Amino acid sequence: MGRLWESFRERFAGVTPPEPEPAPPAPQEPTLVPEKRFEVKRAYTAEPLTNADRSELEEVRNSSGYEVIRAIMERTCEGFVSALINTNPENSDAVLARHKLAHAAWKFYESFQLQVDAEININRVQREETQQLEAQLKNVLNPKMPDLSDPDTLNRLLDPTYVPQPDSPATETINRVVTQPKDRPTPLEQMLAES
């Protein structure tokens, strides 16, 4: 047997025996891949509304149609609560499931209302800020002209040595601001007394 083994080794040197064929894969049940109908976005990753979007939203919010939509949403949420109340209390799984649905519906309704109100408030604040900036810019570019029909104004503008008349409103204002009663300390005296 030694000679037979030697001849076998010489003849098949460097040849490896073929590997056994793998077993065919077991048949798998077809899996259903759900169709992706929408992409879930978090509120903090979503694009913010533009000013035009906020203005349109405010117009819709102020219309009578919005109250109809709000009433329908509220009625729908009340339907979920009615379904919860009418559920057999012995079936705790059904009660829990309907409670979750009713809770989610009301949370959606509240969140929707809060987001609409928040976007409208952002729009109002931005509009007020814009109006204030425009008013300030208008005053810088076109300052208010003094009342030239008032003789004190004309004298004050034209005469550098002008002193207001003793009975004029300007004199009363100056006297009220500058002169203080003797029994009342000045702001400097108050500050020194406090320290």
Secondary structure, DSSP 8 states (H G I E B T S, - for coil): -HHHHHHHHHHTTT----------------------------TTTS----HHHHHHHHHHHHSHHHHHHHHHHHHHHHHHHHHHHTS-TT-HHHHHHHHHHHHHHHHHHHHHHHHHHHHHHHHHHHHHHHHHHHHHHHHHHS-----TTSHHHHHHHH-TT----TTSHHHHHHHHHH---TTS--HHHHHHHH-
